[in-house]
Amino acid sequence: MSGAETLDIATAGIWTLIIVSAPMMIVGLVVGVIIALFQALTQIQEMTLVFVPKIIAIFVTLLLMLPFMGATMSGYMTQIVDMIITGG
C-alpha cells in the first residue's frame, strides 16, 4: 500500500466522521443560538437553561439520524474491508 492510498483512506475516514457528526453539531449550534437570543431578549441569565434543551435536542437528533449514521459508517467499513481483501 502506497502513501497515496493511505492518504485516500484517511481522507475518506475524516469525511465520514464529518458527515456522521454534522447533524448533531448543527442542531446543537442552532438550539444554542436560539436560547442565547432568548436569554438576550428576556435578560434571563440562567446557565442551566442552555444545557437541558441542547441535550434533549441532540439526543432526539441522534435517535432520528441513527439509521443514516449507521449506513454511512457501514459503507465506509465495507470500503475498507474490500480494500483489505483485494490487497489495496
C-alpha positions as CSV (number, residue, x, y, z in Angstrom):
1,M,0.0,0.0,0.0
2,S,1.4,3.3,-1.1
3,G,1.4,6.6,0.7
4,A,-1.3,8.0,-1.6
5,E,-3.7,5.1,-0.9
6,T,-3.1,5.6,2.9
7,L,-3.9,9.3,2.5
8,D,-7.1,8.4,0.5
9,I,-8.2,6.1,3.3
10,A,-7.5,8.8,5.9
11,T,-9.3,11.4,3.9
12,A,-12.4,9.2,3.4
13,G,-12.4,8.5,7.2
14,I,-12.3,12.2,8.1
15,W,-15.1,12.9,5.7
16,T,-17.1,10.1,7.1
17,L,-16.5,11.5,10.6
18,I,-17.7,15.0,9.5
19,I,-20.8,13.6,7.7
20,V,-21.8,11.4,10.7
21,S,-21.3,14.1,13.3
22,A,-22.6,17.1,11.4
23,P,-26.4,16.7,12.1
24,M,-25.9,16.7,15.9
25,M,-23.4,19.6,15.7
26,I,-25.7,21.7,13.6
27,V,-28.7,21.0,15.9
28,G,-26.6,21.9,18.9
29,L,-25.5,25.1,17.3
30,V,-29.0,26.2,16.2
31,V,-30.5,25.4,19.6
32,G,-27.7,27.3,21.3
33,V,-28.2,30.4,19.2
34,I,-31.9,30.3,19.7
35,I,-31.5,30.0,23.5
36,A,-28.8,32.7,23.6
37,L,-31.2,35.0,21.6
38,F,-34.0,34.2,24.0
39,Q,-31.7,35.0,27.0
40,A,-30.6,38.2,25.5
41,L,-34.2,39.4,24.7
42,T,-35.5,38.5,28.2
43,Q,-32.3,39.2,30.2
44,I,-32.6,35.8,31.9
45,Q,-29.1,34.7,32.7
46,E,-29.7,31.2,33.9
47,M,-26.8,28.9,32.9
48,T,-28.7,25.7,33.2
49,L,-31.3,27.0,30.6
50,V,-28.7,26.4,27.9
51,F,-27.8,22.8,28.7
52,V,-31.1,21.0,29.1
53,P,-32.7,21.9,25.7
54,K,-29.4,21.3,23.9
55,I,-29.0,17.8,25.4
56,I,-32.6,17.0,24.6
57,A,-32.3,18.3,21.0
58,I,-29.1,16.5,20.4
59,F,-30.5,13.2,21.8
60,V,-33.6,13.4,19.6
61,T,-31.4,14.2,16.6
62,L,-29.2,11.2,17.5
63,L,-32.3,8.9,17.6
64,L,-33.7,10.3,14.3
65,M,-30.3,10.2,12.4
66,L,-29.1,6.8,13.7
67,P,-30.1,4.9,10.6
68,F,-28.3,7.4,8.4
69,M,-25.2,7.4,10.6
70,G,-25.1,3.6,10.7
71,A,-25.5,3.3,6.9
72,T,-22.7,5.9,6.4
73,M,-20.3,4.1,8.7
74,S,-21.2,0.7,7.3
75,G,-20.5,2.0,3.8
76,Y,-17.1,3.2,4.9
77,M,-16.3,-0.1,6.7
78,T,-17.4,-2.0,3.6
79,Q,-15.0,0.1,1.5
80,I,-12.1,-0.6,4.0
81,V,-12.8,-4.4,4.1
82,D,-12.9,-4.5,0.3
83,M,-9.5,-2.8,0.2
84,I,-8.2,-5.3,2.8
85,I,-9.5,-8.3,0.8
86,T,-8.1,-7.1,-2.5
87,G,-4.8,-6.1,-1.0
88,G,-5.1,-2.4,-1.7
